């Protein structure tokens, strides 16, 4: 009992505050308090809301991805492969064949044009003048030919007369009524007439060649004038107007760039184990993001023979940096006919390719879904 009382007194002495004594001007320095470390369980409790939020975000993203996958790829069988790509159409440049000035613009960007439709005209006044000159030369050459042919007819008459006189002289000489000298003269006249006829015939050929040359010049200027009338080579849409009215362009100068809406396709990239099963002419379906309920019929028209790195512009889901094979699915031409106004190059989407020709398409990709 005595020991307990002593221990309590010692503790009270330790906790008793110090009393300042008179004569001390400065108080004892204060000792800074060190931060007390929280137990590990407190830290875990403080981080728990952040962890819970991150898990919730991951679960939401996963469920969204699952929903997206099953919406775009509902029940795909194993004999259908697919890849992401963009709808593309071949670009055709409408250029000048000869140097010249643009005299007339008959179309503009965004216009749908038909094959053979005139979209621009170049200044052809110099060619028109040359054409008139050649046409005049043709008329002159034709008159020269006519004159030469008339000369031939005249020489033919001279030859006939010379032949008759020679025959008469030969008969008279045979009867003794005319000398041999007269017969020789008639022979010389006949030979001269034949020579003149030959010369006239050659002149006809020369003038005919001159007529042909003038005619070819007329045809040449006609072709050049026609080539200075710029027409659309295929059905399609004018994407860009590169030159303006009045500009002077060199030979091969760009005037329009058009999209061939009769030749639309999508390139996708597949790994080797899938690309090896794809065959030329295999059925395909293209679904663009803008029209997810429309299944566009297509055919496989190109399979790369060598693997390559997938371009970064193609949004493949996995294995972006691995070697892939490029596959081209070309849209059916009959489906495109009459739908040129709906074709827009660059639309992203998915191309589905059938590796087994006997396997049916899923309901969402049936041909009946095409609108």
C-alpha positions in Angstrom: 0.0 0.0 0.0 2.8 2.3 0.9 4.5 1.6 -2.5 1.3 2.5 -4.5 1.1 5.8 -2.7 4.7 6.6 -3.5 4.2 5.8 -7.2 1.1 8.1 -7.4 3.1 10.9 -5.8 5.9 10.5 -8.3 3.5 10.7 -11.2 1.9 13.8 -9.8 5.3 15.4 -9.5 6.1 14.6 -13.2 2.8 16.0 -14.5 2.8 19.1 -12.3 3.4 22.3 -14.3 6.5 24.3 -13.7 6.0 27.5 -11.8 8.0 30.5 -12.8 10.1 32.0 -10.1 10.6 35.7 -9.6 13.7 36.8 -11.2 13.4 34.8 -14.3 12.8 37.1 -17.3 12.4 34.3 -20.0 10.0 31.4 -20.0 11.3 28.0 -20.9 11.2 27.3 -24.7 8.1 25.4 -26.0 8.8 22.0 -27.5 7.0 21.5 -30.9 4.6 18.6 -31.1 5.3 15.9 -33.7 2.4 14.8 -36.0 0.9 11.6 -34.8 0.8 8.9 -37.5 -2.7 7.5 -38.2 -3.1 3.8 -38.1 -3.2 2.0 -41.5 -6.8 1.2 -41.2 -7.6 5.0 -41.1 -5.8 5.5 -44.5 -7.7 2.7 -46.1 -10.9 4.1 -45.0 -10.0 7.5 -46.4 -9.1 6.0 -49.9 -12.2 3.8 -50.1 -14.5 6.4 -51.8 -12.0 6.9 -54.6 -11.6 3.2 -55.1 -15.3 2.7 -55.2 -15.7 5.5 -57.8 -13.1 4.0 -60.0 -14.6 0.5 -59.8 -18.0 2.0 -60.7 -16.6 3.8 -63.7 -15.0 0.6 -65.0 -18.2 -1.4 -64.5 -20.2 1.3 -66.4 -17.6 1.3 -69.2 -17.7 -2.4 -69.4 -21.4 -2.7 -69.5 -21.6 0.1 -72.1 -19.0 -1.7 -74.2 -20.9 -5.0 -73.8 -24.1 -3.3 -74.9 -22.4 -1.6 -77.9 -20.8 -4.9 -79.0 -24.0 -6.9 -78.9 -25.9 -4.1 -80.6 -23.5 -3.8 -83.6 -22.4 -7.4 -83.7 -25.5 -9.4 -82.6 -24.9 -13.1 -82.6 -22.1 -13.2 -85.3 -21.3 -16.8 -86.3 -17.7 -18.0 -86.6 -17.8 -17.9 -90.4 -18.2 -14.2 -90.5 -15.2 -11.9 -90.0 -15.3 -8.1 -89.7 -13.2 -5.0 -89.6 -13.6 -1.3 -89.2 -13.0 1.0 -92.1 -14.3 4.0 -94.0 -16.5 4.2 -97.1 -14.5 5.4 -100.0 -15.0 6.2 -103.7 -12.3 6.6 -106.4 -11.4 10.2 -107.1 -11.2 11.3 -110.7 -9.5 14.6 -111.8 -11.1 16.5 -114.6 -8.1 18.2 -116.2 -7.3 20.2 -119.3 -5.6 18.5 -122.2 -4.2 21.7 -123.7 -3.1 24.9 -122.2 -5.7 27.6 -122.3 -8.1 29.9 -120.4 -11.3 28.8 -118.7 -14.2 30.5 -120.7 -17.2 28.9 -119.1 -18.1 27.0 -115.9 -21.2 24.9 -116.1 -21.1 23.1 -112.7 -19.9 23.6 -109.2 -18.9 21.7 -106.1 -21.4 19.2 -104.8 -23.2 18.8 -108.1 -24.2 15.3 -109.2 -23.1 14.9 -112.8 -23.7 12.2 -115.4 -21.2 10.6 -117.7 -20.6 12.9 -120.7 -22.1 16.0 -119.1 -20.3 19.2 -119.9 -18.9 20.8 -116.8 -16.6 23.5 -118.3 -15.4 25.0 -121.5 -12.0 26.4 -122.4 -11.4 29.4 -124.7 -11.0 27.9 -128.2 -11.2 31.1 -130.4 -7.7 30.4 -131.8 -8.6 26.8 -132.6 -11.8 28.0 -134.2 -9.9 30.3 -136.5 -7.4 27.5 -137.4 -10.4 25.3 -138.1 -11.9 27.8 -140.6 -8.6 28.1 -142.3 -8.3 24.3 -142.7 -11.9 24.1 -144.0 -11.0 26.7 -146.6 -8.0 24.6 -147.6 -10.2 21.6 -147.9 -12.5 23.4 -150.3 -9.5 24.6 -152.4 -8.0 21.1 -152.5 -11.3 19.7 -153.5 -11.6 22.1 -156.4 -8.0 21.2 -157.5 -8.9 17.6 -157.5 -12.0 18.3 -159.6 -9.9 20.3 -162.1 -7.3 17.5 -162.3 -10.0 14.9 -162.8 -11.4 17.0 -165.7 -7.9 17.3 -167.2 -7.7 13.5 -167.0 -11.0 13.2 -168.9 -9.6 15.6 -171.6 -6.4 13.6 -171.9 -8.4 10.4 -172.3 -10.3 12.0 -175.2 -6.9 13.0 -176.8 -5.7 9.5 -176.4 -8.8 8.1 -178.0 -8.4 10.5 -181.0 -4.7 9.6 -181.3 -5.6 5.9 -181.4 -8.2 6.4 -184.1 -5.8 8.5 -186.3 -3.1 5.9 -185.8 -5.4 3.1 -186.8 -6.5 5.0 -189.9 -3.0 5.7 -191.0 -2.0 2.1 -190.5 -4.9 1.0 -192.7 -4.0 3.5 -195.5 -0.4 2.6 -195.4 -1.4 -1.1 -195.7 -3.4 -0.2 -198.8 -0.7 2.0 -200.2 -2.7 5.2 -200.0 -0.5 6.9 -197.3 3.2 7.0 -196.6 5.0 5.4 -193.7 6.0 8.9 -192.4 2.3 9.8 -191.7 1.9 6.6 -189.7 5.0 7.4 -187.6 3.6 10.9 -186.9 0.3 9.3 -185.7 2.3 7.0 -183.5 4.1 9.9 -181.9 0.8 11.7 -181.3 -0.6 8.6 -179.6 2.4 8.3 -177.3 2.2 12.0 -176.4 -1.5 11.6 -175.5 -0.8 8.6 -173.3 2.0 10.5 -171.5 -0.2 13.5 -170.9 -2.9 11.2 -169.5 -0.5 9.6 -167.1 0.7 13.1 -165.9 -2.9 14.2 -165.4 -3.6 11.0 -163.4 -0.6 11.7 -161.2 -1.9 15.3 -160.6 -5.2 13.9 -159.5 -3.4 11.8 -156.9 -1.3 14.7 -155.7 -4.4 16.9 -155.3 -6.2 14.1 -153.5 -3.4 13.8 -151.0 -3.5 17.6 -150.4 -7.3 17.2 -149.9 -6.7 14.4 -147.4 -4.1 16.5 -145.5 -6.5 19.5 -145.3 -9.3 17.1 -144.1 -7.0 15.7 -141.4 -6.3 19.2 -140.2 -10.0 19.9 -139.9 -10.4 16.7 -137.9 -7.5 17.6 -135.7 -8.8 21.0 -134.9 -12.2 19.5 -134.3 -10.7 17.0 -131.8 -8.8 19.8 -130.0 -11.9 21.9 -129.7 -13.8 18.9 -128.4 -11.0 18.1 -125.9 -11.3 21.7 -124.6 -14.9 21.0 -123.7 -14.5 19.3 -120.3 -17.0 16.6 -119.6 -17.6 14.2 -116.7 -16.1 10.8 -117.5 -18.4 8.9 -115.1 -21.5 9.4 -113.0 -20.5 11.0 -109.7 -20.4 14.0 -107.5 -18.1 17.0 -108.0 -16.1 17.2 -104.8 -13.8 20.1 -105.4 -13.6 23.1 -107.8 -9.9 23.7 -108.1 -9.8 26.5 -110.8 -12.0 29.5 -111.4 -13.5 31.2 -114.4 -10.9 33.1 -116.5 -7.8 31.3 -115.1 -5.1 30.3 -117.6 -4.1 26.7 -117.0 -1.2 24.7 -118.4 -1.7 21.4 -120.1 -3.0 19.0 -117.5 -4.3 21.7 -115.2 -6.9 20.6 -112.6 -10.4 22.1 -112.9 -12.6 19.7 -110.9 -12.1 16.6 -108.7 -15.0 14.3 -108.7 -16.0 11.1 -106.8 -16.9 8.1 -108.9 -20.1 7.1 -107.1 -20.4 4.0 -109.2 -17.3 2.5 -107.6 -17.6 2.6 -103.8 -15.7 0.3 -101.4 -14.4 -0.1 -97.9 -10.9 -1.4 -97.0 -10.6 -3.3 -93.8 -7.6 -5.0 -92.1 -7.7 -8.6 -90.8 -5.2 -10.8 -89.1 -3.6 -13.7 -90.9 -5.9 -16.4 -89.4 -9.0 -14.5 -90.6 -7.7 -13.1 -93.9 -6.6 -16.6 -95.0 -10.2 -17.8 -95.0 -11.5 -14.9 -97.2 -11.9 -15.7 -100.9 -12.2 -13.5 -103.9 -15.9 -12.8 -104.7 -17.0 -13.6 -101.2 -20.2 -12.0 -100.0 -19.9 -9.0 -97.7 -22.1 -6.5 -95.9 -21.2 -2.9 -95.0 -22.9 -1.1 -92.2 -21.9 2.6 -91.7 -22.4 4.4 -88.4 -24.7 7.0 -89.9 -27.2 4.3 -91.0 -26.8 1.4 -88.5 -30.0 -0.4 -89.7 -29.0 -0.5 -93.4 -27.0 -3.4 -94.6 -25.2 -2.6 -97.9 -24.4 -5.7 -100.1 -20.8 -5.9 -101.3 -18.2 -8.3 -102.7 -14.6 -9.0 -101.9 -12.5 -7.7 -104.9 -9.1 -7.4 -103.4 -7.0 -9.4 -100.9 -3.5 -8.2 -100.1 -0.7 -10.7 -100.9 1.6 -9.3 -98.2 0.9 -8.2 -94.6 1.4 -4.7 -93.6 1.0 -2.4 -90.5 -2.5 -1.2 -90.0 -2.8 2.5 -90.8 -3.6 4.7 -87.8 -6.6 6.1 -89.5 -8.4 2.7 -89.3 -10.0 2.3 -85.9 -9.3 -1.4 -85.4 -10.3 -2.6 -82.0 -7.3 -4.8 -81.1 -3.7 -5.5 -82.3 -3.3 -2.1 -84.0 0.4 -2.4 -84.3 0.6 -6.0 -85.6 0.8 -7.0 -89.2 -2.6 -7.3 -90.9 -3.9 -8.0 -94.4 -5.9 -5.5 -96.4 -9.3 -6.7 -97.7 -11.4 -4.6 -100.0 -15.2 -5.0 -100.1 -16.8 -3.3 -103.1 -20.4 -2.2 -102.9 -22.7 -3.9 -105.4 -23.1 -1.7 -108.5 -26.8 -2.5 -108.8 -27.4 -1.3 -105.3 -25.5 2.0 -106.0 -27.6 2.7 -109.1 -30.0 5.4 -108.2 -28.4 6.0 -104.8 -25.6 8.3 -105.8 -27.0 11.1 -103.7 -26.7 9.0 -100.6 -23.1 8.0 -101.1 -20.7 10.0 -98.9 -17.0 9.2 -98.9 -15.3 9.0 -95.6 -18.2 7.6 -93.5 -16.9 5.2 -90.8 -18.4 1.8 -90.5 -17.9 -2.0 -90.3 -17.5 -4.4 -93.2 -18.6 -8.0 -92.5 -17.1 -10.7 -94.8 -18.4 -14.3 -95.2 -15.8 -17.0 -95.1 -18.3 -19.8 -95.9 -20.5 -19.2 -98.9 -23.2 -21.7 -97.6 -23.6 -20.1 -94.2 -26.6 -17.8 -93.8 -26.3 -14.2 -92.8 -27.7 -13.1 -89.4 -31.0 -11.4 -89.5 -29.5 -7.9 -89.0 -27.3 -8.4 -92.0 -29.8 -10.0 -94.4 -30.1 -8.6 -97.8 -33.7 -7.8 -97.1 -32.5 -5.2 -94.6 -31.1 -3.1 -97.5 -33.2 0.1 -98.0 
